[in-house]
Amino acid sequence: MARGGRSSSSSSSSSWRRYCNPSYYLKRPKRLALLLFAFFGITLIVWDRQTLLRDHEMELLKLNEEMTDLKSLLDEYKSKHGDVGGDNKKRADKSSEQQFPDTPLDIERREKVREAMIHAWTSYEKYAWGEDELQPQSRNGVNNFGGLGATLIDSLDTLYIMGLKEQFQRAREWVANSLDFNKDYDASVFETTIRVVGGLLSAYDLSKDEIFLTKAKDIADRLVPAWNTPSGIPYNSINLASGHARNLGWTGGNSILADSGTEQLEFIALSQRTGDPKYQQKAENVINVLNKTFPDDGLLPIYIDPHSGTASHSTVTFGAMGDSFYEYLLKVWIQGNQTASVRHYRDMWEKSMKGLLSLVKKTTPSSFTYLCEKNGDSLSDKMDELACFAPGMLALGSRGYGPDESKKFMSLAEELGRTCYNFYQITPTKLAGENYFFHEGQDMSVGTSWNILRPETIESLFYLWRLTGNGTYKEWGWDIFQAFEKNSRIESGYVGLKDVNTGVKDNMMQSFFLAETLKYLYLLFSPPTVISLDEWVFNTEAHPLRIVTRNDTVNLGQSTGGQGHRRPHIRLRNRRAGRLLPQD
């Protein structure tokens, strides 16, 4: 069988070789034609399939390019207008604010606050238009901030939120046509940033009017040289015309903690909205420098050496010159949508809150909770009204803890809020003094007795109401508003008091009264959907800035031809764009 199989295989192999011999087909033209026809047919089929495949690949490539373009357009639209698509259920589930319906009493009180804003603004327009602040009793303007129209810029977002459209438009025209930053004036970097840069950016985020962004960039460019120090810790004063920066003599050449650590929100927002990374880099480098030597208790003295970047031996306080540094550690984390890119801010803030607990004491006999100041190893039983921002900060920050820690810090926030409210209630005018001292068995007494229309207690009541839903905080806010109406309102605006015990009036309507005090009062009586805390973060001058998710993968500095910096495609959180109340 083996031999027979081998013979058959040889015959078959010979037959196949014959078909491969060209002479075989030359003798048989029909078979040659059939072979050629089959060859060309197969070739056409293969070629056609390859062509279809290439065409398909080209179509996919074009579709991908179109999808990329559409995504870019969508991201750009979101960066200007917010994410209007919105996963409403997810947004509602993630919201930490209490949701309550508008009541007739809220509407009535809100309108009273709005009328107060109209009175303050109309007085400013009439007697101090374009100047920094109004002196209501003498009915003239005064330029305490270099003639930058501080009250006007500070008021832009308040006017917008309250629906005062005509007033807002007049202010907008002044910004567009009259605002000039080329001033031979030594400006406070801190005050100019929080009032002017913050006010312009907030007006831009609310209205989408490019003039506000253009002006914000102009003034920020004049401030940036202040960061050109050996450590990157900024000098606190700069000439807006020459760019010469310095620290004031009374600080001993040091930079002030709050002044140096309270530009991050504004400068990060400006980089996000312009695409120019330099603002964010300058401001964030300050935090990186301070973090290198950040103490275990997270408490920094109020003076920082701009050459070495290290803290000097000085007072630790949550009041003047320390306060907003701690506020911004928390708020930059919120501004970046609590991503890993901003986690180090939260970590620093939590460390500082452990330190804050070491400053907490209670009075006798009424058990008022207060925050001490610290000098070296000793505590001073003194608390500024400025430190009354802390209850709101603690309430806002409690959201990032686990259940037990969250409850602990919210409870502390409410205790401190009660103390701050009583700063007002213990004086004859029911308005708070500038600071308070605490005494064993005697609770507390007013120290410096002036009141300059400060907002901090109202700010904390706003946060406490938004985050707990406890209507008591609205009642306390209304009490304070009525005290302002009784003691501070005059025919030509609002004034502070030289002494909260006697009620003697001063002659200044501070710009922050319109920017902060009246805005927080208005929002206290507004639904939580108006400037939602899930969509906006307030700078320390109460200017709301949109929350923008930070992953720090966007190349802020990419160039586009001769256009300078390309605006990044930033992704906003799902949001309702901060619904405003309808007004006539």
Secondary structure in CASP SS format (residue, H / E / C, confidence):
PFRMAT SS
TARGET T0000
AUTHOR 0000-0000-0000
METHOD secondary structure of the structure
MODEL  1
M C 1.00
A H 1.00
R H 1.00
G H 1.00
G H 1.00
R H 1.00
S H 1.00
S H 1.00
S H 1.00
S H 1.00
S H 1.00
S H 1.00
S H 1.00
S H 1.00
S H 1.00
W H 1.00
R H 1.00
R H 1.00
Y H 1.00
C C 1.00
N C 1.00
P H 1.00
S H 1.00
Y H 1.00
Y H 1.00
L H 1.00
K C 1.00
R C 1.00
P H 1.00
K H 1.00
R H 1.00
L H 1.00
A H 1.00
L H 1.00
L H 1.00
L H 1.00
F H 1.00
A H 1.00
F H 1.00
F H 1.00
G H 1.00
I H 1.00
T H 1.00
L H 1.00
I H 1.00
V H 1.00
W H 1.00
D H 1.00
R H 1.00
Q H 1.00
T H 1.00
L H 1.00
L H 1.00
R H 1.00
D H 1.00
H H 1.00
E H 1.00
M H 1.00
E H 1.00
L H 1.00
L H 1.00
K H 1.00
L H 1.00
N H 1.00
E H 1.00
E H 1.00
M H 1.00
T H 1.00
D H 1.00
L H 1.00
K H 1.00
S H 1.00
L H 1.00
L H 1.00
D H 1.00
E H 1.00
Y H 1.00
K H 1.00
S H 1.00
K H 1.00
H H 1.00
G C 1.00
D E 1.00
V C 1.00
G C 1.00
G C 1.00
D C 1.00
N H 1.00
K H 1.00
K H 1.00
R H 1.00
A H 1.00
D H 1.00
K H 1.00
S C 1.00
S C 1.00
E C 1.00
Q C 1.00
Q C 1.00
F C 1.00
P C 1.00
D C 1.00
T C 1.00
P H 1.00
L H 1.00
D H 1.00
I H 1.00
E H 1.00
R H 1.00
R H 1.00
E H 1.00
K H 1.00
V H 1.00
R H 1.00
E H 1.00
A H 1.00
M H 1.00
I H 1.00
H H 1.00
A H 1.00
W H 1.00
T H 1.00
S H 1.00
Y H 1.00
E H 1.00
K H 1.00
Y H 1.00
A H 1.00
W C 1.00
G C 1.00
E C 1.00
D C 1.00
E E 1.00
L E 1.00
Q E 1.00
P C 1.00
Q C 1.00
S C 1.00
R C 1.00
N E 1.00
G E 1.00
V E 1.00
N C 1.00
N C 1.00
F C 1.00
G C 1.00
G C 1.00
L C 1.00
G C 1.00
A H 1.00
T H 1.00
L H 1.00
I H 1.00
D H 1.00
S H 1.00
L H 1.00
D H 1.00
T H 1.00
L H 1.00
Y H 1.00
I H 1.00
M C 1.00
G C 1.00
L C 1.00
K H 1.00
E H 1.00
Q H 1.00
F H 1.00
Q H 1.00
R H 1.00
A H 1.00
R H 1.00
E H 1.00
W H 1.00
V H 1.00
A H 1.00
N H 1.00
S C 1.00
L C 1.00
D C 1.00
F C 1.00
N C 1.00
K C 1.00
D C 1.00
Y C 1.00
D E 1.00
A E 1.00
S E 1.00
V H 1.00
F H 1.00
E H 1.00
T H 1.00
T H 1.00
I H 1.00
R H 1.00
V H 1.00
V H 1.00
G H 1.00
G H 1.00
L H 1.00
L H 1.00
S H 1.00
A H 1.00
Y H 1.00
D H 1.00
L H 1.00
S H 1.00
K C 1.00
D C 1.00
E H 1.00
I H 1.00
F H 1.00
L H 1.00
T H 1.00
K H 1.00
A H 1.00
K H 1.00
D H 1.00
I H 1.00
A H 1.00
D H 1.00
R H 1.00
L H 1.00
V H 1.00
P H 1.00
A H 1.00
W H 1.00
N C 1.00
T C 1.00
P C 1.00
S C 1.00
G C 1.00
I C 1.00
P C 1.00
Y C 1.00
N C 1.00
S E 1.00
I E 1.00
N E 1.00
L C 1.00
A C 1.00
S C 1.00
G C 1.00
H C 1.00
A E 1.00
R E 1.00
N C 1.00
L C 1.00
G H 1.00
W H 1.00
T H 1.00
G C 1.00
G C 1.00
N C 1.00
S E 1.00
I E 1.00
L H 1.00
A H 1.00
D H 1.00
S H 1.00
G C 1.00
T C 1.00
E C 1.00
Q H 1.00
L H 1.00
E H 1.00
F H 1.00
I H 1.00
A H 1.00
L H 1.00
S H 1.00
Q H 1.00
R H 1.00
T H 1.00
G C 1.00
D C 1.00
P C 1.00
K H 1.00
Y H 1.00
Q H 1.00
Q H 1.00
K H 1.00
A H 1.00
E H 1.00
N H 1.00
V H 1.00
I H 1.00
N H 1.00
V H 1.00
L H 1.00
N H 1.00
K H 1.00
T C 1.00
F C 1.00
P C 1.00
D C 1.00
D C 1.00
G C 1.00
L C 1.00
L C 1.00
P C 1.00
I C 1.00
Y E 1.00
I E 1.00
D C 1.00
P C 1.00
H C 1.00
S C 1.00
G C 1.00
T C 1.00
A E 1.00
S C 1.00
H C 1.00
S C 1.00
T C 1.00
V E 1.00
T C 1.00
F C 1.00
G C 1.00
A C 1.00
M C 1.00
G C 1.00
D H 1.00
S H 1.00
F H 1.00
Y H 1.00
E H 1.00
Y H 1.00
L H 1.00
L H 1.00
K H 1.00
V H 1.00
W H 1.00
I H 1.00
Q H 1.00
G C 1.00
N C 1.00
Q C 1.00
T C 1.00
A H 1.00
S H 1.00
V H 1.00
R H 1.00
H H 1.00
Y H 1.00
R H 1.00
D H 1.00
M H 1.00
W H 1.00
E H 1.00
K H 1.00
S H 1.00
M H 1.00
K H 1.00
G H 1.00
L H 1.00
L H 1.00
S C 1.00
L C 1.00
V E 1.00
K E 1.00
K E 1.00
T C 1.00
T C 1.00
P C 1.00
S C 1.00
S C 1.00
F C 1.00
T E 1.00
Y E 1.00
L E 1.00
C C 1.00
E E 1.00
K E 1.00
N E 1.00
G C 1.00
D C 1.00
S E 1.00
L E 1.00
S E 1.00
D C 1.00
K E 1.00
M E 1.00
D E 1.00
E H 1.00
L H 1.00
A H 1.00
C H 1.00
F H 1.00
A H 1.00
P H 1.00
G H 1.00
M H 1.00
L H 1.00
A H 1.00
L H 1.00
G H 1.00
S H 1.00
R H 1.00
G H 1.00
Y C 1.00
G C 1.00
P H 1.00
D H 1.00
E H 1.00
S H 1.00
K H 1.00
K H 1.00
F H 1.00
M H 1.00
S H 1.00
L H 1.00
A H 1.00
E H 1.00
E H 1.00
L H 1.00
G H 1.00
R H 1.00
T H 1.00
C H 1.00
Y H 1.00
N H 1.00
F H 1.00
Y H 1.00
Q H 1.00
I C 1.00
T C 1.00
P C 1.00
T C 1.00
K C 1.00
L C 1.00
A C 1.00
G C 1.00
E C 1.00
N E 1.00
Y E 1.00
F E 1.00
F E 1.00
H E 1.00
E C 1.00
G C 1.00
Q C 1.00
D E 1.00
M E 1.00
S E 1.00
V E 1.00
G C 1.00
T C 1.00
S C 1.00
W C 1.00
N E 1.00
I C 1.00
L C 1.00
R C 1.00
P C 1.00
E H 1.00
T H 1.00
I H 1.00
E H 1.00
S H 1.00
L H 1.00
F H 1.00
Y H 1.00
L H 1.00
W H 1.00
R H 1.00
L H 1.00
T H 1.00
G C 1.00
N C 1.00
G C 1.00
T H 1.00
Y H 1.00
K H 1.00
E H 1.00
W H 1.00
G H 1.00
W H 1.00
D H 1.00
I H 1.00
F H 1.00
Q H 1.00
A H 1.00
F H 1.00
E H 1.00
K H 1.00
N H 1.00
S C 1.00
R E 1.00
I E 1.00
E C 1.00
S C 1.00
G E 1.00
Y E 1.00
V C 1.00
G C 1.00
L E 1.00
K C 1.00
D C 1.00
V C 1.00
N C 1.00
T C 1.00
G C 1.00
V C 1.00
K E 1.00
D C 1.00
N C 1.00
M C 1.00
M E 1.00
Q C 1.00
S H 1.00
F H 1.00
F H 1.00
L H 1.00
A H 1.00
E H 1.00
T H 1.00
L H 1.00
K H 1.00
Y H 1.00
L H 1.00
Y H 1.00
L H 1.00
L H 1.00
F C 1.00
S C 1.00
P C 1.00
P C 1.00
T C 1.00
V C 1.00
I C 1.00
S C 1.00
L C 1.00
D C 1.00
E C 1.00
W E 1.00
V E 1.00
F E 1.00
N C 1.00
T C 1.00
E C 1.00
A C 1.00
H C 1.00
P E 1.00
L E 1.00
R E 1.00
I C 1.00
V E 1.00
T E 1.00
R C 1.00
N C 1.00
D C 1.00
T C 1.00
V C 1.00
N C 1.00
L C 1.00
G C 1.00
Q C 1.00
S E 1.00
T C 1.00
G C 1.00
G C 1.00
Q C 1.00
G C 1.00
H E 1.00
R C 1.00
R C 1.00
P C 1.00
H C 1.00
I C 1.00
R E 1.00
L E 1.00
R C 1.00
N E 1.00
R C 1.00
R C 1.00
A C 1.00
G C 1.00
R C 1.00
L C 1.00
L C 1.00
P C 1.00
Q C 1.00
D C 1.00
END
